[in-house]
Amino acid sequence: MILVVGSYGAGITIRVPRVPDAGETISGSTLNIGHGGKSSNQAVTVARQGGQVSLLTALGDDAFADAARTMWTQEGVEHTRVKTSQGSTMAGVIVVEPSGENRIAIAPGVLDELTPEDLEAHREAFAAADVVVVCLEVPVATAERAITLARESGATVVLNPAPAASLHHDVIAMADYFVPNESEHEFYVREGYRAPATQTVIVTQGGDGVSVTTGDDSELLAPLIQDTVVDTTGAGDTFVGTFAAALDAGEELRTAVQRAIVASSLSVTVAEVIPSIPGRAAVDDALADYLQNN
């Protein structure tokens, strides 16, 4: 079983012909309100890859929260460990350019109230998990406690340090897999973080592929380039969720990363996050073609 600890948020996506300058208003845009939050996206990805998954997050007492629970039920994401508080559910505004590139601004809402003590109340979930996935859209102290609880429980820990934030380096080192993108990786390099030889660092680099490093062993795995890129918003979460599902299914490291590369590549061809997350059959088909060429 995979336990995903972190975030849910409503995604308010605005597609624009170009990003407006300061003080400028642009018309001709389209609007969509859907589901987001890195951890929720990752949990849905795990479920679509056939994995058993539970989500630990926080919601407000609003319509966004009701929609989230309905979606999780439909997707097969177990969510009995979700904290509900008075206030607003996290929401993010996503501005998407015609190229598919995106810019995101987030209002955390009650997610900022998810505390280390809340995690202590769910120790049995950590004890039951084979893999624990943690992102940084929750308070730093909460993310750090999730990592230490997972380590104490003997689970495999996947840390997706997004958005980048200052963590104690000894806590980062507890993760079995450290999975940043290029800019996040640069942040931790600047902070002086040095991965221990026991940790695998997986850096997603978009069209340049994925770097996988364990100790002195390093490999760059090729990307799967799509002719048409519609929306890159959910690509990172699809990568992490697929990777975690593959690990939980017993896949070797290289194969798990390759599955994640293929799944995230498929996701950029579809608009919006949840609709863009591919199912297992689609990933299997595309993976077979990818492996023939790489």
C-alpha positions in Angstrom: 0.0 0.0 0.0 1.2 3.5 -0.8 0.5 6.4 1.6 0.7 9.9 0.1 1.1 12.7 2.6 0.5 16.3 1.5 -1.8 18.4 -0.5 -5.1 18.8 -2.3 -6.2 22.0 -3.9 -8.7 23.2 -6.4 -7.0 24.1 -9.7 -8.2 27.2 -11.4 -6.7 27.1 -14.9 -6.7 30.1 -17.2 -5.4 29.5 -20.7 -4.0 32.8 -22.2 -2.6 33.8 -25.6 0.4 35.1 -23.7 1.3 36.0 -20.1 0.2 39.6 -19.3 2.7 42.2 -18.3 2.5 43.9 -14.9 -0.7 46.0 -14.8 -2.0 44.6 -18.1 -5.3 42.8 -18.7 -5.6 40.2 -21.5 -8.9 39.0 -22.9 -9.6 35.9 -25.0 -8.7 33.5 -22.2 -10.5 30.3 -21.2 -11.3 29.2 -17.6 -11.5 25.8 -16.0 -11.9 24.8 -12.4 -10.7 21.3 -11.6 -8.8 19.2 -9.1 -5.2 19.8 -8.1 -2.7 19.6 -5.3 0.5 17.7 -5.8 -0.3 14.9 -3.4 -3.8 14.3 -4.6 -2.6 14.2 -8.2 0.0 11.7 -7.2 -2.5 9.6 -5.4 -4.8 9.5 -8.4 -1.9 8.5 -10.6 -1.1 5.6 -8.3 -4.7 4.4 -8.4 -4.8 4.7 -12.2 -1.6 2.6 -12.4 -3.4 -0.1 -10.4 -1.9 0.6 -7.0 -3.6 0.7 -3.6 -3.3 4.2 -2.2 -4.4 6.2 0.8 -4.2 10.0 1.0 -3.5 12.1 4.1 -4.2 15.8 3.6 -6.4 18.7 4.9 -9.6 20.2 3.4 -11.7 23.2 4.3 -15.5 23.3 4.8 -16.4 24.4 1.3 -17.6 23.1 -2.1 -14.0 22.4 -3.2 -13.8 19.8 -0.4 -17.0 18.1 -1.4 -15.8 17.9 -5.0 -12.5 16.4 -3.8 -14.2 13.6 -1.9 -16.4 12.7 -4.8 -13.4 12.6 -7.1 -11.3 10.4 -4.8 -14.2 8.0 -4.4 -14.6 7.7 -8.1 -10.8 7.2 -8.6 -10.4 4.6 -5.9 -8.3 6.8 -3.6 -8.8 5.9 0.1 -9.4 9.2 2.0 -10.6 8.4 5.5 -7.5 10.1 7.0 -8.3 13.6 5.6 -8.5 16.4 8.2 -11.4 18.8 7.8 -11.1 22.4 9.2 -13.1 25.6 9.1 -11.8 27.7 6.3 -10.9 27.4 2.7 -9.5 24.4 0.8 -6.2 25.2 -0.9 -6.6 26.7 -4.3 -4.1 27.4 -7.1 -4.4 29.7 -10.1 -2.6 28.2 -13.1 -1.8 30.4 -16.2 -1.1 28.3 -19.3 0.5 29.6 -22.4 -0.2 28.2 -25.9 3.1 26.4 -25.7 1.8 24.4 -22.7 4.2 26.1 -20.2 2.5 27.2 -17.0 2.8 29.6 -14.1 1.1 28.8 -10.8 0.2 30.8 -7.7 -1.2 29.0 -4.6 -3.3 30.1 -1.6 -2.7 27.2 1.0 -5.9 27.8 3.1 -6.3 25.1 5.8 -3.5 23.0 4.4 -1.2 25.3 6.5 -3.0 23.9 9.5 -1.9 20.2 8.8 0.4 19.7 11.8 2.9 17.0 12.8 0.5 16.1 15.6 -2.1 15.3 13.0 0.2 12.8 11.5 0.9 11.2 14.9 -2.8 10.4 15.1 -2.4 8.2 12.0 0.7 6.2 12.9 -1.2 3.0 11.9 -1.3 4.3 8.3 2.5 4.8 8.2 2.9 1.3 9.8 0.7 -0.2 7.1 2.4 1.5 4.2 5.1 -0.1 2.0 5.8 3.2 0.3 5.3 6.8 1.6 5.3 9.7 -0.8 5.8 13.2 0.7 5.7 16.6 -1.1 6.3 20.1 0.3 3.0 21.9 -0.2 2.4 21.3 3.5 4.3 23.1 6.4 7.9 22.1 6.5 7.6 20.7 10.0 4.8 18.4 8.9 6.7 17.2 5.8 9.7 16.4 8.0 7.6 14.5 10.5 6.0 12.5 7.7 9.5 11.5 6.5 10.7 10.5 10.0 7.5 8.6 10.7 7.8 6.7 7.4 11.4 5.9 8.2 10.5 4.7 11.7 7.8 2.5 10.2 10.3 0.9 7.7 8.5 2.2 4.6 10.3 3.1 1.4 10.3 7.0 1.3 9.9 9.0 -1.8 10.4 12.7 -1.3 9.2 15.1 -4.0 10.7 18.4 -2.7 8.2 20.6 -4.5 7.9 23.5 -4.1 11.5 23.7 -2.9 11.8 24.6 0.8 14.6 24.5 3.4 14.5 21.2 5.2 17.0 19.8 7.7 19.6 17.9 5.5 19.6 14.9 7.8 15.8 14.6 7.3 16.2 14.8 3.5 18.8 12.1 3.7 16.2 9.7 5.3 14.4 9.5 2.0 15.2 6.5 -0.2 14.4 8.5 -3.3 14.8 12.2 -3.7 12.9 13.4 -6.8 13.2 17.1 -7.7 13.0 18.8 -11.0 16.0 20.8 -12.3 15.2 24.1 -10.5 14.4 22.3 -7.3 17.6 20.3 -7.5 19.6 23.5 -8.0 18.0 25.0 -4.9 19.2 22.1 -2.7 22.7 22.2 -4.3 22.9 25.9 -3.4 21.8 25.0 0.1 24.7 22.5 0.3 22.7 19.3 0.4 24.9 16.3 -0.4 23.0 13.0 -0.9 24.3 10.0 1.0 25.5 7.0 -1.0 22.4 5.1 0.1 20.0 7.6 -1.5 18.9 7.7 -5.1 18.5 11.2 -6.6 16.2 11.3 -9.6 16.2 14.7 -11.3 13.5 15.3 -14.0 14.8 17.5 -16.8 11.9 17.8 -19.2 13.1 17.3 -22.8 16.6 16.5 -21.6 15.4 13.3 -19.9 15.9 12.1 -16.3 19.1 11.8 -14.3 19.3 8.9 -11.9 22.2 8.9 -9.4 23.0 6.5 -6.5 26.3 7.1 -4.9 28.9 7.2 -7.7 26.6 5.5 -10.2 24.8 7.9 -12.5 22.7 7.4 -15.7 20.7 9.8 -17.9 17.6 8.1 -19.2 16.1 9.5 -22.5 12.9 11.5 -22.6 9.9 10.5 -24.6 9.3 13.6 -26.8 5.7 14.4 -27.9 5.0 16.2 -31.1 2.3 18.3 -29.5 2.5 19.7 -25.9 -0.8 20.9 -24.6 -0.3 21.3 -20.9 2.7 20.5 -18.6 0.9 21.2 -15.3 0.5 17.6 -14.1 3.6 16.1 -15.6 5.7 16.1 -12.5 3.0 14.6 -10.3 2.3 11.9 -12.9 6.0 11.1 -12.9 6.1 10.8 -9.1 2.9 8.8 -8.8 3.8 6.4 -11.5 7.3 5.9 -10.1 5.9 5.1 -6.6 3.3 2.7 -8.0 6.0 0.9 -10.0 8.2 0.6 -6.9 5.3 -0.7 -4.9 4.6 -3.3 -7.6 8.2 -4.6 -7.3 9.7 -3.0 -10.4 13.5 -2.4 -10.6 14.7 1.2 -10.3 15.5 1.7 -13.9 12.2 0.2 -15.1 10.2 2.3 -12.6 11.9 5.5 -13.8 11.2 4.5 -17.4 7.5 3.9 -16.7 7.4 7.3 -15.0 9.0 9.0 -18.0 6.5 7.5 -20.4 3.5 8.3 -18.1 4.5 12.0 -17.6 5.2 12.3 -21.3 1.7 11.1 -22.2 0.2 13.6 -19.6 1.5 16.7 -21.4 -0.7 15.9 -24.5 -3.9 16.5 -22.6 -5.3 19.6 -21.0 -5.8 19.9 -17.2 -4.3 17.6 -14.6 -6.8 14.9 -13.7 -7.9 14.2 -17.3 -4.2 14.1 -18.4 -3.2 11.3 -16.1 -2.9 8.1 -18.2 -4.1 4.7 -17.1 -1.9 1.6 -16.8 -2.8 0.2 -20.2 -1.9 3.4 -22.0 1.5 3.5 -20.2 2.1 -0.2 -20.9 1.6 0.4 -24.7 3.7 3.5 -24.8 6.4 1.9 -22.7 6.8 -1.0 -25.1 7.5 1.5 -27.9 9.8 3.6 -25.8 11.9 0.6 -24.8 12.3 -0.5 -28.4 13.9 2.9 -29.2 16.0 3.4 -26.0 
